[in-house]
Amino acid sequence: MRYVAFLLLLLLTAYFLILKPYLIHRGVSYGIGGVSLTLSPLTLRVGEVHLLLPGDRRVFFLNLRNLTFRLTDRPEISVGEGFL
């Protein structure tokens, strides 16, 4: 359990020291809403995810709704609606 805590601390440190300043500098916007976790069967549901990536000549926008990650015998990912 101690190693899991160290790994989580390392990931959070990398996020706030490396990734977050880069995202702020580039103007990347993202949002996650409606997150729920079910333990039997192991399922993670996300109501909506959006990601805005500004580029030099283009702006990419990704929007996903009703995103589900389910872990049974085989991992399964399903998306209710999405566009790029």
C-alpha positions as CSV (number, residue, x, y, z in Angstrom):
1,M,0.0,0.0,0.0
2,R,2.9,2.3,0.7
3,Y,4.1,1.9,-2.9
4,V,0.7,2.9,-4.2
5,A,0.8,6.1,-2.1
6,F,4.3,6.9,-3.4
7,L,3.2,6.4,-7.0
8,L,0.2,8.6,-6.4
9,L,2.4,11.3,-4.9
10,L,4.8,11.1,-7.8
11,L,2.0,11.4,-10.4
12,L,0.5,14.4,-8.6
13,T,3.9,16.1,-8.3
14,A,4.6,15.5,-12.1
15,Y,1.1,16.9,-12.9
16,F,1.5,20.1,-10.9
17,L,5.2,20.8,-11.7
18,I,5.3,19.8,-15.4
19,L,1.9,19.3,-17.0
20,K,-0.2,22.0,-15.4
21,P,2.1,24.9,-16.3
22,Y,2.3,23.7,-19.9
23,L,-1.4,23.5,-20.1
24,I,-1.8,27.0,-18.8
25,H,0.9,28.4,-21.1
26,R,-0.6,26.8,-24.2
27,G,-4.2,27.8,-23.3
28,V,-5.5,24.2,-23.2
29,S,-8.9,23.9,-21.6
30,Y,-10.6,20.8,-20.3
31,G,-13.4,19.7,-18.1
32,I,-14.8,16.5,-16.6
33,G,-18.3,16.3,-15.2
34,G,-20.6,13.7,-13.6
35,V,-18.0,11.1,-12.5
36,S,-19.3,7.9,-10.7
37,L,-17.5,4.7,-9.7
38,T,-19.2,1.4,-9.1
39,L,-17.2,-1.5,-7.5
40,S,-19.3,-4.5,-8.5
41,P,-18.6,-4.9,-11.5
42,L,-15.8,-2.3,-11.6
43,T,-17.2,0.5,-13.7
44,L,-16.2,4.2,-14.1
45,R,-18.8,6.5,-15.7
46,V,-18.1,10.0,-16.8
47,G,-21.0,12.2,-17.8
48,E,-19.2,14.6,-20.0
49,V,-15.5,15.3,-21.0
50,H,-14.4,18.2,-23.1
51,L,-10.9,19.2,-24.3
52,L,-10.0,22.3,-26.2
53,L,-6.5,22.3,-27.9
54,P,-5.5,25.6,-29.6
55,G,-2.9,25.2,-32.3
56,D,-1.1,27.5,-34.7
57,R,-3.7,27.4,-37.4
58,R,-6.5,25.3,-36.0
59,V,-8.4,24.7,-32.8
60,F,-9.3,21.1,-31.9
61,F,-12.3,20.5,-29.7
62,L,-13.2,17.0,-28.4
63,N,-16.5,16.4,-26.6
64,L,-17.5,13.0,-25.2
65,R,-20.7,12.2,-23.4
66,N,-21.7,9.1,-21.4
67,L,-18.2,7.7,-21.3
68,T,-18.0,4.3,-19.6
69,F,-15.0,2.2,-18.6
70,R,-16.1,-1.3,-17.5
71,L,-13.7,-4.0,-16.3
72,T,-15.2,-7.5,-16.4
73,D,-13.5,-10.5,-18.1
74,R,-12.3,-8.2,-20.8
75,P,-11.9,-4.4,-20.5
76,E,-14.6,-2.5,-22.3
77,I,-14.9,1.2,-23.2
78,S,-18.1,2.7,-24.6
79,V,-19.0,6.3,-25.6
80,G,-22.6,7.4,-25.8
81,E,-22.0,10.4,-28.1
82,G,-18.9,12.3,-29.2
83,F,-17.5,14.6,-31.8
84,L,-14.1,16.1,-32.8
